[in-house]
Amino acid sequence: MSTNNASTQALISTPPGELVKELTFSESGKISFTNKRPNKPLQPLVEVYLDASKNIQVSTVFFIDAAITGLDANSFTIYQDYCVSDFGSPRLQFFISYDAQETDATDFQAYQISFQALPSIFSNEDITTIQTFLWDIDPITSRGTETTVQG
């Protein structure tokens, strides 16, 4: 006999990690697909680099169904977590958290958020990759994007 405990477990609506409080936010245009995309969030596009002061700077563009209106800087939060990769390397993880209706869509609004990574248990110079996920609080998450830190 098989049982499913999913209905008895509480959903995790807040991503792991520490809240990143200082960020810049902007709308960044629209994109369209020929066929409807399923209701799972699209993975974000990410640029990350180590600045002259050895701080990790992150800029990410992510896409939300354009039919969902009224989203602004207060609609999104960033959480930072850290882990060790399968190869033993330190890695930061970022979760862009929001709450919106899951829909199949062809048109998407692009949003851009830029921020500086918080201090972690790792030296910034030892972090060679980060992972970034779009996290709808259901919790439905995107596949995520792994990005190499540019020096």
N, C-alpha and C positions, 0 to 999 in steps of 0.2 A: 504494500500500500504506500502510495506517495502522498506526502503532505506539502502544502505550500504555506510557509510562514510569513510571506510577504504582507498579507493582510493584517497580521498581528504586530508587525514591526512598524515603528514610527518612521516616517519619511525624514530624511536628512535634508533640511531646507537651507541650511547655512553651510557654505563651503568650509573646508578646513583652513586653518592658518590665521594670520593676523590681518586686520583691516588696514588697508593703505588709505590714509586720509587725504593726502595732498596729491591732487591730479588735475590735469587740464582735460576738458571735454569739448568736442565739437561734432556737429553733423558733417558728413563728408561725402555727400552725393548719393546716388542710387545706382543699383545694378539690376538687370533683368535676365532671367533664364527663359529658354524656349519652353521647356517642360516644367511642371510644378515640382518643386523640391519637397521632399517629405518633411514632416513637422519636427524633425530633429534639428537642433541648431547647427548652423554652418560653422566650420572651424575658422578662427580669426587669422588675419594676416598680422605678422609681428616683426618689428625691427628692435634689436637690443644691442647695446654697446656699452663698453666701459669708458667713461669720460676721463678727462685729464686728472681729475681728483680721485679716480678709481671707484667712482660710484656707478652702479648699473642703472642705465637709463632705458626705459621700455616705452615703445610707442606701438599701439595695436589698433587695427581697424577691424571692426566686426559688423555683422549684418543681421538685421531684424526685419521681419515681415513689414513692408512699407504700409500695409493697411492698419497696422497698430500705431495709433497716433498718441500724442501727448507725452512721449518719452523725452526726458531731459537729463541733465547731469545727476539729479537726485534719483533717477530711476535705476542707476547702475552703481554697484560697489565692487571694489577690487579686494581680493584676499590673497595674501602671499603665504605660501608654505614652503618647506624645504624637504628634500629627501636625498637619498643616495641612488644613483642610477644602477642598472643591472651590471654595469662595469665597474662600480665602486666610486664613481665620480660624483662630487656634490652637484646638486641641481636645485634650482628654484622653480616653484610652480606658482602660477597666477591663475586665479579664477575670477572671471568677470561675471558677477552675479546680477540677475534681474528677474522680474516676474512679469510674464506676458503670456497671453493665450497661445497655445501651440496650434499652428495652422500649416496647411500645405500652401506654398506661395510661389509665385514666379518673380515678383518685384520685391526688392529689399532696400531698406534705408541703411546706408553705411554710417557708422559712428566711429570717432577716433578718440581714444583716451591715451594720454601720455603721463608717465610718472617715473619717479626714482624708486628703485627697490629699497625696501627697509633693510637695516642691518640684520644679519643672520648669524648662525653659529659658524658659518664658513667665511673664509676670506673671499672677497669679491673676485680677486684675481684667480682663484681656484675654480670658479664657476665657469664652465665652458658652454653649457647649454641651459636653456630654460624651457618649461612647458607652459602653454597658455590654453585655458579652456573657457568656453562660453557656458555658463551654468544657469539654466532656468531653475528656479527654486522648487520645481516639482519633485525630485531633482532630475531633470533631463539635461545631459551635458553634451557638448560637441565632442568630436573625436580628439580634439586638441591639436596643438601645433608645437613641434619642437623646433627651437631656433638657436643657432649658434651665436654666442656672445662675441661681438666684434671688438677688437682692441684698438 
